[in-house]
Every structure is written in structure tokens, then in C-alpha cells.
Amino acid sequence: MNMEQITLEVLKGYALHHDGTHGISHWRRVRENGLFLAESTGADTEVVELFSVFHDCRRRNEGRDPGHGARGAQLAVEMRGEWFQMDDEPFEHLLMACRAHTAGLTEAHPTVQTCWDADRLDLGRVGVIPRADRLCTRPAKDPDTIKWALARSQEGWDRH
């Protein structure tokens, strides 16, 4: 799986500014957060990496955008087979993670939970401190993890 090539292909249809709140820097931090969490949660790292790109890739605006996760999941459906290969079960985890990442849910397969936490740990970019009670996994709820992720998410946040 070539994440660089997948990202470049996804960006061809990305409607927002690449440096915006939901753009490439966010995708990168979500990926890093997710891979860090996966070391403890046992999450499927290919799902985590793909989630980092697909979950916000079809947003129409930087604010409230119902359906953007489902649109990102649909793009994953369209790209599967040509751009990446994935068995059905992990692919369903990817789709669920994308579709429901803004629903505030906390109960799901550990890979899905890891994806959701990876995204939620980056809320500092919009001035929101992640709350342990809204996170899913033990490592994400750790105060040191929240502090680490918050510092990373706020680097340059005043530019947006």
C-alpha cells in the first residue's frame, strides 16, 4: 500500500485549502496519533493509515458538514482494488470509522475506536481540549497522551 500515492490521488478531489483545519496537516497528525495508539490497542495499522486520509477528504466546508464521513467512505469504496487491497472485515472497520467519526460514539471494534481517538486527539487545532470521557481507548485517555496530542495539534493553530 503506497500511502503517498493514495494521498495524492485523494487530494485531486479535495475541495478545501490543503493547509486548512481539516487538511493535510490534520491528516498527518491523525495518522501519527493512530499509529501511536495502535501500539497499545492492537489496531490494524493499514485501516488507521487509510482512515487518516479518507475521514475528512470529502468535506465541503471547514464547519458543520453532515455526510462528509460517508462521502469519504464512498471514495474508499471506489479506490479499493485499484489503489489498495484490503480484506472485507478490516475494510468494513475503515468504512464504519469514516462514516461515524463525528457521531460521538465510543463503542466499536478496537481498530475503529483507535481511528476515532486519533481524530479526536487532534481537536486542539480548533481550540478544543480532548476530554478523556469522549475518547474510546485506554491509551488515548491517558493524561500524558492528551497533553502530547494537544501540544502537537496546537502548533501553528492561530494561523487558521
N, C-alpha and C positions, 0 to 999 in steps of 0.2 A: 504494500500500500504506500503510495507516494503522496504524503500529506501536502507537500509543496505544490504539486501539480493539481491536486484536488482543490486546494485553496485558490489557486489562480483561476481555475475553471469556475468555481463558485462566485468569485469576485466579478466575473463578466456580467452577472445579473444582479449585483448588489446595488441597490438604488440610493444608498446614503453615502455620505462622505466617509472614505476609508479610515480617517482619523477620528471619527465621531464616537459618541458614547458607546455605541454598540458595534463598533468597527474592529479592525484588525488587532489593535492593542488589547481590546477586551477578549477577543477570541484567543489570543496568545496566553493571557493570564488565566482564562478558564482552562485551557489545555494544561498549563503548568500546575494549577490548583488540582485539577482532576488526577494528573499523574502522581502528584504528591499523595493525595488521599488514597489512590489505588494501591499504594504500597501497603497500606493497612487494611483496606476494605476488601482487597482481592478483586476489585472491579476489572472488567475486560477493558484493557487499555486501548484497543482499537475502537471500541464504542466511545470511550471517553474522548479520544482524539477527534473522531468524526463529529461527535456532539459539539465540541468546541467551535467548529466551523458552521455546522448546519443550524444550530438552535436559533440564531438571530440573523441568518443570512438573507432572509426574505422579508425583513422589516420594511415597512413603507414610510415610517417616520421614527423619530427618536423618542416619542412619547408613548401614549397608550395605543397599542396596535393589536387588537384581538385577532387571533388567527395566524400571527406571524410564525409561531412554532409549528403549526400544522403545514404552513407553506414551506418551511424549511424541511420538514419531514418528507413532504412530497418531492422536493428536489432530491433528497437522498434516495427515494424510491426510483426516480428517473435516472440517477447516476449509478446505482448499484448494477453490477455486472460489467459495465464498461470502464468505470473509474476505480471501482474497488469491489472485492469479493467478500461476502460475509454470509455465514450460515443463518438460517431463519431465526433461531432463538435470540442470538445477540442482535440481529437486525431489528427484531421486534422491540428489544430494550432500547435501541437507538431511537426508534420511532416514538415510543412512549416518552422517553426523556425529552425529546424535542417538543412534542405536542403538548405536554403538561408542565413544562418548566416554569411557567408563570402562575400555575394554579395554587401554589402554596402547599402542595401535598408533601408528606414526609414518609409515607409508607409505600414501598415498592421493592423491587429486586435491588440488591446492593449496588449493582452497576448503575442502575437508574438513579438511585439515591446519590451515588458519587457524582454523577453528572449534575444533578440539581444543586448539590452543595458546591461544586466547582464554580457554578454560575453565581450562586448567592454569596459566596465569599468575595466576589468582586463588586459588591454593591457600594463600596466606598467611593467608587468612581462617580457616583451620583449623590454623594454626601450622606449615604445611609450606612450605619454601622450594622454589620450582620449580627443577628441575635441567635444565640445557641438554641432557643426553643423553636426556631423556624428552620433549623438545619436538621439533617437526617442521620448523619453518621457520627460515631464517637470521635474520630479524629478531627472532623470539621468543627465539632462543638468545643474542642479543647481551646481554652482562652489564649494559649500561645499561638495556635493556628489562626484564630480570628485576628489577633494582633498582627501577625505576619502578613496575612492576606490583606488586611485593611491598609497597612503601610504601602504595600505594593499597588493596591488599587487607587490610592490617592496620589501617586506620583504624577504630577502634572495635571491633576484633576481640575484645577482652576482655569485651565485653557478651554474647557468645553462649556 
